[in-house]
């Protein structure tokens, strides 16, 4: 999916193709998902982040059918700015705020997969440690204590930062899922770790092979 200001949509499409899927470009101004089986909301700065990250993109025409499809069980992955959009659309709880150190961060980040049963993480083992790139200025995941406790109790924390918390996210949370497990938001960028030639290896590829396997199984 491409919004004005998206910058990782091409990388996300490439990751889908490397995982042997067919990548279909979706435009923010359309109101049709064009028959796709899953959707990736990519990183970037939708609408320039002029109001609040993801707040304007949430009202794009494409979001109405996406929200309906997500409620119906369609797999949806929001990466970085896409994660922000999913929170603004109330498909995921919580919000993303300015990094606690007030600086943009770009690094290879070690994560632990906490939930390997979602549509986007089934290729991993629970507690598996992976390394994928992280780049954000407003990547701190926040929620009230009751919401955080519910996410922990229900196993809805998808991934957690290891070694260092790069942005001040509460409880080192790097990604969360909805109750059904079909909608996942992730702050780090798995699409930048899908081939050996670039990035820190291929640890991110599992997010894309997972969804293809889940679609075949369904």
N, C-alpha and C positions, 0 to 999 in steps of 0.2 A: 504494500500500500504506500502511495506517495502523497505527501502533503507538501505545500509550499515550505521549503526549509528542510525537508528530509534530506539526509546525506548518505545514509547507509542502505537505502533501498536496493541499489545495485548489488551491494555485497550480500544482502539477504537473499536476493534472487540467485546469485551465484552459489551460495551455500545450498539452496534447495536443489539446484542442478547437480552439484557435486554429490549430493545424497541420492541422486537418481530420481528426483521429482521433476515435475514440469512447473516452472515458475511463470505465473501470470501477473502482469502489472495491473494494479488497481489504482484509480485516480480519485483523489479526495472529493472532487466535484460531482462524481457519478453517484447514482443511487442503486447500483446493481453490482453484486459480487461476482457476476459472470460465471457462475456455476463452480466456483472453486470449492475444494474440500477442506481447506484450512487457510488461515490468514496470519501473516507476520506484519506487525506494525514496527517499522524500523526505527533506528536511532536518528538523531538529528536535532533540529530546532524548529519544530512545526510552527508555522506562522511567526517565526522569529522569536518565540517565547516572549512576545511583547506584553501579554497580560499575565499569564502564569503558565508554566510548562504544561503543555497538553490541553489547556483550558479552552482554547479556541478550536483546536482540532477535534475536540470532543463533539462539537456541533456541526462538523462537516457532513454533507449529505450522505457520504458513504457509511457514516457511523450508525445511522438508523438501521439499515439491514444487517450491519455487523453485530450490533447489540442483540437484535432478534436472533440471529444465527448462533451467537455465543450462548444465549439462554437456551437454545435448542440443542446444544451439545457440540457445535462446531469447535474444533481446536483453534485457539487464538494465542499467539505468542507476541507479547509486547517487549521490545528490547530498548532499554534506556528511555528515550523520549516516548517510545511506544508503551512502556511500563507506566509512564506518567499519564499518557492518554487513557489507558485502561482504568487507572485510579480515578481520573476526572470523570470518566463515564460510569463510575460505580460498578464496574465489572469486577474490580478487585478492591479490597479495603485499604485504608491508609492513604498516605500521600508522600510525595517526594519533595524534599526541601533543599535549600542551599547547603552545600558541604560545610561541615562544622568549622573547617579551617579557612573557609571563604576563598578557596583557590580551586582552579580546575585541576583535576588529577588525571593522569594518563599513565598506566602501568600494566604489566602482566600480573594478574591477580589470582592467587590460590583460593579455591572454593572447596567446600564440602557439599556434596549432594545429600540433602536431608530427606527428600521424598523422591523415590525412583518409580513411583506408580502413576505419575501424571501422563497425559498424552505426549508431553514433550521431554520426559526424562526416563522413559522405560528402558532405554539402551544403557543406562548407568546402573551401578549397584548402589544401594543405600550406603552412605558414609564414604563413597568413593571421592577421592580428592582429585581435582582437575585444575588446570591453569588456563585461563582465557583473558584476553585484554579487557581493560576497564578504562573508560574515558567519560568523565562527567564533571559538571559544575554544580548541578543540583541533584545529587544522587542519594541524599540521606533519606532512608525510609523511616517514616514516623507513623505512629498510631497510638491511640490511648491504651492504657494498661489492660483494660478488659479485652480489647481487640487483639492485642499481642498475646495475651494468655490463651484466647480462643484459637488463634493460629497455631500456637505451640501444641495445645491439647489435641487439636484435630489433625495434626501432622501436615499443616498447610504451608509451613516454611519449606520452600523448594531447595534453596541453597543458602549457605552462610559463608561469610568472609572468614578466612583463616590467616593467621600470622599478624595481619594488620587490618584494622577497620579504616578504609580509605576515605570515608565521607561522613562518619558519625551515625550511620544507620543504627536504629535501636536494635539491640540484641544481635548485632552483626548480620542482620538479614540482608541477603543479596537478591532474593527472589521469593515470590509467594504464588499460591494458586487459589482458585476458587474452590468451593466445596465439591464440585463435580470433578475437578481435576482436568478440565479441558481448556481453561484459561490460565495462562501463566505469565507473570511479569518478571523480568530479569533485568537488573541494572548493568552487569557486565555484558560483553559482546561476543556471543558464541560464533557469530558469522565471520569473525576475524581470526578464528582458529579452526579452520576446516581443511587445511592442506599444509604439507611440510614446507613448501617453498616460502611461505610467508607466515608470520605470526609465531606463537610459541608452540607449534605442533598442531594436532588435530583434535584436541580435547573438546572443542565446541561442536564437532560434527554430530555427536550423539543427540543433540536437541532436534536436529532435522531428520535423522534416520528414525528417531523415536516416533515422530508424528506419522511418518509414512508407514511404519509398521503397525501403528494403532489404527490407521485408516484401512489397511488391508485386513487386519484382524476383525474390524467391525463389519 
